[in-house]
Amino acid sequence: MLTPEQVEFYEENGYLHIPEVFTPEEMDEMEEQLDFLMNNWAFTEKGWTGPWRLVYMDPDTEEKSKLTALHDLHFYSEAWMRAVTNPALSAAMSDLLGPNVEVHHMTLHAKPPQTGHPFPMHQDNAFYQHSDNRYVDVLVHVDDTRHENGEIRFLAGSHKMGALEHITQTPDGPCTPHLPTDRYKLDDTVAVPAKRGDVVCFNIFTIHGSYINRTRQVRRLVRCGFRDPLNKQLGGQSLGRPGIMVRGLRPKVAETAPLTIEAVA
Ligand SMILES: O=C(O)CCC(=O)C(=O)O
C-alpha cells in the first residue's frame, strides 16, 4: 500500500498524508451515517479545558467556542465499522506498524461553524498512554480542510522526543492535557490540509494541534487509533479493552491469559 518513500517520510517526520483512501461512494455512506450519529449520539460541549483557551482565543470567542465529539463510531454504525476495517487502510497501517494491527479506538472531532474549538499542542499519548511508539492515529477526513477551518498541523520530527509531560492541573483543578503554550506554538507547525476521503496519520508521540474553524461550515474529522497488539497500554482512554484485529494475529506472550469474556461494568 505505502511506498518505501512514504514509510521513510513517516519515520522521519512522525506524520503522513495518504490521499484518496476512501472512495466518494464510501464517503457518502460514512457521511450519511455520521449525520445520524451527530444528531442522535454525539455531544456538543465547551470541549477541552485549561488556561490554553485564553491564549488561543479572545474572551468572547472562548465563551462561544465548542466541540462536537463521540467515541467509537464503529459500535454505532456499519459504515464506520467498514471504515476502520478498510483493507487499504489496514495495509497502510501494517506498513507502519508491522504484521499485526489492532484497532484501539475511534473519536469524532467536529468543529462547529465559526467558533469550532482550536486544539492546543499535545501528544495523543497524554490521552491514552502506551509503552512505546508502535501506535498510529489516523484522521479520516469527512470534509476538505484548510487554514480557515482548522486543518491538522504537526511539529515535524517531534515524535522522536518520546512521551512528554503535559499540563493536567491548574490552580482551579484538573484540565485537559496540553503542552505549555509558551514553549510549543502552533505557528511553528507544518499545516497538512487534506481532501474528503484522504487520511492523515501520525505517531502517538507526534506533537500536533489545530486552529479554530472560522468558516460557516462544520469541519469533521474522525480519528482511528491503531496499534501493535504488543504495545501495552499504561493508562487513559479505553484502557484494558481489547480491540479487533484488522491485520495479522494477536501474538501469544508467555504470561498472558486469553481475553476475558466478562463485561466491564
Ligand atoms: O481535530 C483536530 O483538529 C485535532 C485533533 C487532535 O488533536 C487529535 O485527534 O488528537
The ligand as an SDF file (V2000), in Angstrom:
LIG
                    3D

 10  9  0  0  0  0  0  0  0  0999 V2000
   -9.4040   17.7040   15.1340 O   0  0  0  0  0  0  0  0  0  0  0  0
   -8.3860   18.3960   15.2520 C   0  0  0  0  0  0  0  0  0  0  0  0
   -8.2360   19.4540   14.6560 O   0  0  0  0  0  0  0  0  0  0  0  0
   -7.2670   17.9590   16.1570 C   0  0  0  0  0  0  0  0  0  0  0  0
   -7.4180   16.5530   16.5090 C   0  0  0  0  0  0  0  0  0  0  0  0
   -6.4450   16.0940   17.5040 C   0  0  0  0  0  0  0  0  0  0  0  0
   -5.6810   16.8180   18.0570 O   0  0  0  0  0  0  0  0  0  0  0  0
   -6.4160   14.6910   17.8010 C   0  0  0  0  0  0  0  0  0  0  0  0
   -7.2070   13.9410   17.2210 O   0  0  0  0  0  0  0  0  0  0  0  0
   -5.6030   14.2870   18.6410 O   0  0  0  0  0  0  0  0  0  0  0  0
  1  2  2  0
  2  3  1  0
  2  4  1  0
  4  5  1  0
  5  6  1  0
  6  7  2  0
  6  8  1  0
  8  9  2  0
  8 10  1  0
M  END
$$$$
